[in-house]
Amino acid sequence: MPAIVLVGAQWGDEGKGKATDLIGGQVDYVVKFNGGNNAGHTVVIDGETYALHLLPSGILTPSVTPVIGNGVVIDLAVLFQELDGLEARGIDTSRLVVSANAHLIPSYNRTLDKVTERFLGKRRIGTTGRGIGPTYADKMSRVGLRVQDLFDENILRQKVEGALEQKNQLLVKVYNRRAASVDEVTDELLGYADRLRPMVTDTALLLDQALTDGKVVIMEAGQATLLDVDHGTYPFVTSSNATAGGASTGSGIPPTRIDGVIAVLKAYTTRVGEGPFPTELFGAEGDRLRKAGGEFGTTTGRPRRCGWLDTVIGRYATRINGTTDLVVTKLDVLTGYDPVPVCVAYEIDGVRHDEMPMTQTEFHHAVPIFEYFEGWDDDISGARTLDDLPPAARRYLEAVEEMCNAPISAVGVGPGREQIVAIRDLVR
């Protein structure tokens, strides 16, 4: 049975949670394989809105085992706050399993994240300040703290002491902050150990056995293609691999067992934080699209930057991820626009570019080249088949499919779980 990767095809906030929820009834395991609580999924079920930040969206489907993989960085306070919030709303969270190899976000990394961003001033990245970047940096520097360390107090204390030998130099001498206490950090983390212990397992082994037993596994990316630390718009990216390649390293499932890649593409484009955005709309135009789409961060609440669909990015996402299926979301938001512009290429210093520019400098100077498509005024929120959509909306989708070099398998026409046009089965 298949292992399927689900990624965002733009700068995030495409609706990956809704896509995961759409196929939840066909899936046995949903794995979060990268990122932390610096991004979120919003899922609407029977009129109830659930905002998830650290948890896999499969937590909302009773038949699914949600998995936090080894590639995730975990803020334990956030984890248990989310679990408690869902339990209070009647959601059973006892199925959650957590990798013993996932890294923990200690309090000193949250502090460093915030003060470093302020220190950068106009060169800031736009981080959420939740300690994600410093924790991934610790992981690569081999001074990180892992979930399994909670169950050996001596090892945990030694690792915290080793990390703080350097961290406190930065906090005190560079950023003029109070030194972090080894005892305070260790005691805070140990306070979560007993509650976390029953959830922790060798998730790579668990998932291997699940696939061998014929189970369906979805690997769900946090953030998106253009935020990938290797393949995104560096340095305005996240600190992990949010593309399909990251699914293997972040879950322990080898590439040879992955059967498909679903890329979620919003019918227009948004991004948060800093960095270039060729199709960005400003002023009243941007506000209109933001209001119509409800474009405010699930985790941060901050307004998203909004612009027209960019199919240069769409083609790039297809190529980098090996996309087998596109899910287009929020098509309903474009109702009432006529014409509907779509970026098909860039002009850079008088030269047309049909593919992503190679350098950061070129991308900063990219001017979108638009094609214009007929709009529609019909309310499409009740559409459930392609024939239910107005001809102009169908032509728009056909053009997007051709320009992005991947078939569209589903289209979102509203925020609700049932507001979807299913074209072909995503689990095959």
C-alpha positions in Angstrom: 0.0 0.0 0.0 1.2 3.5 -0.7 3.3 6.0 1.2 2.2 9.4 -0.1 3.9 12.8 0.5 1.8 15.9 0.9 3.6 19.2 0.4 2.8 22.9 -0.1 3.6 24.2 -3.6 4.1 27.9 -2.7 5.2 29.7 0.5 2.8 27.8 2.8 -0.8 28.3 4.0 -2.1 26.5 0.9 -4.5 24.4 2.8 -2.5 21.2 3.4 -4.5 20.4 6.4 -7.7 20.3 4.4 -6.1 18.1 1.8 -4.9 15.7 4.5 -8.4 15.7 6.0 -9.9 15.0 2.6 -8.2 11.7 2.3 -8.2 10.9 6.1 -10.8 8.2 5.7 -8.5 6.3 3.4 -5.4 6.7 5.5 -4.1 4.8 8.4 -1.1 7.0 9.5 -0.4 10.8 9.1 3.2 11.7 9.7 4.5 15.3 10.4 8.1 15.1 9.2 9.5 18.6 9.5 9.1 21.9 11.2 7.6 22.7 14.5 5.0 25.1 15.9 6.0 27.9 13.6 3.3 27.0 11.1 -0.3 25.7 11.4 -3.1 23.9 9.6 -6.7 25.0 9.8 -9.3 22.3 9.4 -13.1 23.0 9.4 -15.3 20.0 10.4 -19.1 20.4 10.7 -18.7 24.1 11.1 -16.1 23.7 13.8 -12.7 25.2 13.2 -9.6 23.5 14.5 -6.2 25.3 14.4 -3.3 22.9 14.6 0.2 24.1 15.1 2.5 21.2 16.1 0.1 18.2 15.7 -0.5 16.3 12.4 -3.9 17.1 11.0 -4.7 13.4 11.1 -5.3 13.8 14.9 -8.8 14.9 14.0 -9.7 11.6 12.3 -10.5 8.8 14.8 -9.3 6.0 12.5 -5.9 7.6 11.9 -2.7 7.2 13.9 -1.0 10.6 14.0 2.8 10.6 14.1 5.3 13.3 15.0 8.4 12.2 13.1 12.1 12.5 13.9 12.5 15.5 11.6 10.2 17.7 13.8 11.4 20.0 16.6 9.0 20.0 19.6 8.1 22.6 22.1 6.7 20.4 24.8 4.6 23.2 26.4 2.9 23.8 23.0 2.4 20.1 22.4 0.5 19.5 25.6 -1.4 22.8 25.3 -2.7 21.6 21.9 -3.5 18.2 23.2 -5.4 19.6 26.2 -7.3 22.0 23.9 -8.4 19.2 21.6 -9.4 16.9 24.5 -11.5 19.7 25.9 -13.4 19.7 22.6 -14.0 16.0 22.7 -11.2 14.9 20.4 -9.4 11.7 21.4 -5.7 12.4 21.2 -4.5 9.1 22.8 -3.4 7.7 19.4 -0.5 10.2 19.0 2.9 8.7 18.8 6.2 10.7 18.9 9.6 9.8 17.6 12.3 9.3 20.3 14.7 11.0 17.9 12.8 14.2 17.4 14.6 17.3 18.9 13.3 19.4 21.7 13.0 23.2 21.7 14.5 24.4 25.0 13.6 27.8 26.5 17.1 29.3 25.7 16.5 28.8 22.0 13.2 30.7 22.0 15.0 33.6 23.7 17.9 33.4 21.1 15.5 33.3 18.2 13.7 36.5 19.3 16.8 38.5 20.2 18.7 37.5 17.1 15.8 38.6 14.9 15.7 42.0 16.6 19.5 42.3 16.3 19.3 41.8 12.5 17.0 44.8 12.1 16.2 45.5 8.5 18.0 42.2 7.5 15.6 40.2 9.6 14.3 36.9 8.1 10.7 37.2 9.5 11.0 34.3 11.9 8.1 33.5 14.3 10.5 33.6 17.3 9.6 30.2 18.5 13.1 28.8 18.7 12.8 26.6 15.5 15.9 27.9 13.7 18.3 27.7 16.7 17.0 24.2 17.5 17.8 23.0 14.0 21.1 24.7 14.2 21.8 22.8 17.4 20.8 19.6 15.7 23.4 20.1 13.0 26.0 21.3 15.5 25.3 18.1 17.5 24.5 19.9 20.7 20.7 19.4 20.4 18.4 17.8 22.9 16.2 14.8 21.8 13.0 13.4 23.1 14.8 10.3 24.3 17.1 12.4 26.5 14.2 13.2 28.8 14.3 9.6 30.1 17.9 9.8 31.3 18.4 12.8 33.6 22.2 12.5 33.6 22.4 12.7 29.8 19.9 15.5 29.6 21.8 17.6 32.2 25.1 17.0 30.5 23.7 18.1 27.1 22.1 21.2 28.6 25.4 22.1 30.3 27.3 21.6 27.1 24.9 23.7 25.1 24.8 26.6 27.6 28.5 26.9 27.7 28.2 28.6 24.3 24.6 29.9 24.5 25.1 31.9 27.7 28.1 33.6 26.1 25.8 34.9 23.4 23.0 35.7 25.7 25.1 37.7 28.1 27.9 39.2 26.2 26.3 39.8 22.8 22.6 40.3 23.5 22.8 41.6 27.1 20.3 39.0 28.4 20.3 37.0 31.6 22.2 33.7 31.5 20.1 30.6 31.3 20.3 28.2 34.3 21.1 24.6 33.7 18.9 23.6 36.6 15.9 25.6 35.4 16.1 24.3 31.8 16.6 20.7 32.9 13.9 20.8 35.5 11.4 22.4 33.1 12.0 19.7 30.5 12.0 16.8 33.0 8.6 18.0 34.1 7.1 16.7 30.9 8.8 13.3 30.9 6.2 11.2 32.6 3.3 12.5 30.4 5.3 12.2 27.2 6.8 8.7 27.9 3.7 6.6 26.8 3.6 8.4 23.4 7.3 7.8 22.5 8.4 5.0 20.2 10.7 4.1 17.3 8.5 5.7 14.7 10.6 4.7 11.7 10.2 1.1 12.7 6.5 1.6 13.4 5.9 3.1 9.9 8.0 0.4 8.2 5.8 -2.3 9.8 2.7 -0.3 8.9 3.6 -0.3 5.2 4.6 -3.9 5.3 1.2 -4.7 6.7 -0.6 -2.9 3.9 -1.4 0.4 5.7 -1.6 3.8 3.9 0.8 6.4 5.2 0.6 10.1 4.5 3.7 12.2 5.2 2.6 15.8 5.8 5.0 18.7 5.3 5.1 21.8 7.4 5.7 25.1 5.5 6.2 24.6 1.8 8.4 24.3 -1.3 9.5 27.9 -1.5 10.4 27.8 2.3 12.6 24.7 2.0 16.1 25.5 3.4 17.8 24.1 0.3 15.2 24.7 -2.5 13.4 27.8 -1.2 13.9 31.5 -1.6 17.0 31.5 0.7 17.6 33.1 3.2 13.9 33.8 3.6 13.1 30.2 4.3 12.4 27.9 7.2 15.2 25.8 8.8 14.1 22.4 7.6 13.4 20.5 4.3 9.7 21.1 3.5 9.9 19.4 0.0 9.2 15.8 -0.8 12.8 14.8 -0.3 12.6 15.8 3.4 9.8 13.2 3.9 12.3 10.4 3.9 14.9 11.9 6.3 12.2 13.3 8.6 10.2 10.1 8.9 12.6 7.2 8.3 10.6 5.9 5.3 13.0 5.3 2.4 12.4 6.9 -1.0 11.8 3.6 -2.7 8.6 3.2 -0.6 7.1 6.5 -1.6 4.4 6.1 -4.3 3.1 9.6 -4.9 3.5 13.3 -4.1 0.5 15.5 -3.6 1.3 19.2 -3.9 -1.3 21.8 -2.6 -1.5 25.0 -4.7 -3.7 27.9 -3.6 -5.6 29.5 -6.5 -3.7 32.7 -5.8 -0.4 33.2 -3.9 0.4 34.2 -0.3 3.5 34.4 1.9 4.4 35.6 5.3 7.6 37.1 6.6 10.2 38.9 4.5 11.6 38.1 1.0 10.8 38.7 -2.6 7.2 38.1 -3.9 6.9 38.9 -7.7 3.0 38.9 -7.9 2.4 40.7 -4.6 -0.6 43.1 -4.5 -0.5 46.2 -2.4 -3.0 48.6 -1.0 -6.7 48.1 -1.7 -6.1 45.2 -4.1 -4.1 43.2 -1.6 -6.6 44.0 1.2 -9.5 42.7 -0.9 -7.8 39.4 -1.6 -6.7 39.1 2.0 -10.1 39.7 3.4 -11.9 37.4 0.9 -9.4 34.6 1.6 -9.2 35.1 5.4 -5.5 35.4 5.0 -4.2 35.7 8.6 -1.7 33.2 10.1 -3.1 30.1 11.9 -0.2 30.3 14.3 0.8 33.9 14.5 -2.4 35.8 13.4 -0.3 38.1 11.3 -1.7 39.2 7.9 -0.4 37.4 5.0 1.0 39.1 1.9 -1.3 38.3 -1.0 -0.8 38.2 -4.8 -1.9 36.5 -8.0 -1.2 32.9 -8.9 2.4 32.4 -10.0 2.8 29.3 -12.3 6.6 29.8 -12.5 6.6 28.7 -8.9 4.0 26.0 -9.6 6.2 24.5 -12.3 9.2 24.7 -10.0 7.3 22.9 -7.2 6.3 20.1 -9.6 9.9 19.6 -10.7 11.5 19.7 -7.2 8.9 17.5 -5.6 8.1 15.1 -8.4 4.4 16.0 -8.1 1.9 13.4 -9.1 -1.2 15.2 -8.1 -2.2 18.9 -7.6 -4.8 20.0 -5.1 -6.0 23.5 -5.9 -7.5 25.3 -2.9 -9.6 28.4 -2.4 -10.8 28.7 -5.9 -14.0 30.3 -4.5 -12.0 33.3 -3.3 -11.4 34.3 -7.0 -15.2 34.6 -7.6 -16.0 38.1 -8.6 -12.6 38.9 -10.2 -12.7 39.6 -13.9 -10.2 39.2 -15.5 -8.2 36.9 -13.4 -4.4 37.5 -13.9 -1.9 34.5 -13.8 1.8 35.0 -13.8 3.3 32.8 -16.5 6.9 34.0 -16.7 9.2 36.7 -15.4 11.0 39.6 -17.0 14.4 40.2 -15.6 16.6 42.9 -17.0 14.8 42.7 -20.3 15.0 38.9 -20.6 12.0 36.5 -20.3 12.4 33.7 -17.8 9.9 30.8 -17.9 11.6 28.9 -15.1 12.7 30.0 -11.6 15.8 32.2 -11.8 19.0 30.7 -10.6 20.2 33.4 -8.2 18.6 35.3 -5.4 19.5 38.6 -7.1 17.6 37.7 -10.2 14.5 36.6 -8.2 14.6 39.9 -6.3 14.4 41.7 -9.7 11.7 39.5 -11.3 8.8 41.3 -12.8 5.8 39.1 -13.5 4.5 38.5 -17.0 0.7 38.0 -16.8 -1.9 36.2 -18.9 -5.5 37.2 -18.2 -8.4 34.7 -17.9 -12.1 35.3 -17.9 -13.6 35.5 -14.4 -16.9 34.3 -13.0 -19.5 35.6 -10.6 -21.3 32.3 -9.8 -21.2 31.0 -6.2 -19.2 27.9 -6.6 -19.1 26.9 -2.9 -21.7 24.1 -3.6 -19.9 22.6 -6.5 -19.0 18.9 -6.1 -18.0 18.0 -9.7 -16.2 19.8 -12.5 -19.5 20.1 -14.3 -20.9 22.1 -11.4 -18.2 24.8 -12.0 -18.9 27.7 -14.4 -17.0 27.3 -17.8 -14.6 30.2 -16.9 -13.5 28.5 -13.7 -13.0 25.2 -15.6 -10.9 27.0 -18.2 -8.8 28.6 -15.4 -8.1 25.2 -13.9 -7.2 23.7 -17.3 -4.7 26.5 -17.8 -3.2 26.0 -14.3 -2.9 22.3 -14.9 -1.1 22.8 -18.2 1.2 25.5 -16.8 2.2 23.6 -13.7 2.9 20.4 -15.5 0.8 18.2 -13.2 -2.8 16.9 -13.1 -5.3 18.6 -10.8 -7.0 15.9 -8.7 -9.1 18.0 -6.4 -10.3 21.6 -6.0 -11.3 23.3 -2.9 -14.3 25.6 -3.2 -14.8 26.6 0.4 -13.4 26.1 4.0 -15.7 23.2 5.0 -14.6 19.6 4.9 -17.2 18.8 2.3 -16.5 21.7 0.0 -14.3 19.9 -2.5 -14.5 19.0 -6.1 -13.0 15.5 -6.3 -11.6 14.7 -9.8 -9.6 11.6 -9.2 -8.7 9.5 -6.2 -5.6 10.7 -4.3 -5.0 7.3 -2.8 -4.4 4.8 -5.6 
